[in-house]
Amino acid sequence: MQVDHHDLAHEFPEFKERIHELKTSDNHFHKQFERYNELTKEIERLEKQDEPVTDEHMEELKKQRLALKDELYAMLKG
């Protein structure tokens, strides 16, 4: 199965420097960034290994990641 990479640098290449800046200066951003990465790795692992997982569980993981992505994007723009 083809796995798309959804790390923040791929999602928002125009904010690469800002991501680094906030990771080192904003604890909340850093925490949310780490959670986003954990979810992304889990989703990619499940997709790559084609492990049996319910559609509902995968959908929930993706919804959580999207909510974090929206929050992180708002912080990057702010």
N, C-alpha and C positions, 0 to 999 in steps of 0.2 A: 504494500500500500504506500502511495506517495504521501510523505509527511511534509506539510508546510511549516516553515519556521516562523514563530510569532514572537521572538524576543523583541524587546522594546526598540533596540537599535534598528532592526529590520522594519518594524512598524512605523517608526518616526525617525528616519535618518537625519532629517533637518534639525532634530533636537539632540543629537549625539553629545555635544559639549554640555548642554543644559542638563541632560540626564546624569552625566558624570558629576557635575557641580552639585546637583540636588542630592545625589547619593551620598556625597561626603559632607553636606552641610545641613540636611533636613532629615531628622530621625524618622518622622512619619513617612516621608517619601521613600526613604531607604527600606523601611519595614514593608510598605506596600509593594515596592519594587521586588523585594525578595519573595513575597507571597505570589506575585504575578509570575515570577520565574519558576517557582515551585509548581504552580498549576500548569504552566506551559510544558514543563518537563514531564509531568504526570500524563497530560493529554497526549503529548508526542510519543511517550513510551507505550501507552495503550494503543495508539494508532499504529505505531511501527511494529509492535509485536503481535498486533491483531488479536489481542487478548479478549476473551469473552467478557463483555461488559454491557450492562443494559443501556439502551438508548437514553433512558431517563437519567442515568448516572452521568453519562458522557455529556448530555445536554446541560445538566446542572454544573458540571465542571467548567464547561464553556461559558455559561452565563456568569459564573463567578469571575472568570478571567476577563470577560468583557466589562463587567462592572469595575474591576480594578483598572483595566486599560482606560476606561472613561475618566476615572478619578485621577490617574497618573497624567493623562493628557491635559486635563484641566490645570493641574499643578505645573506642568511644563509651560503652558501658555501664560500662566499667571505671573 
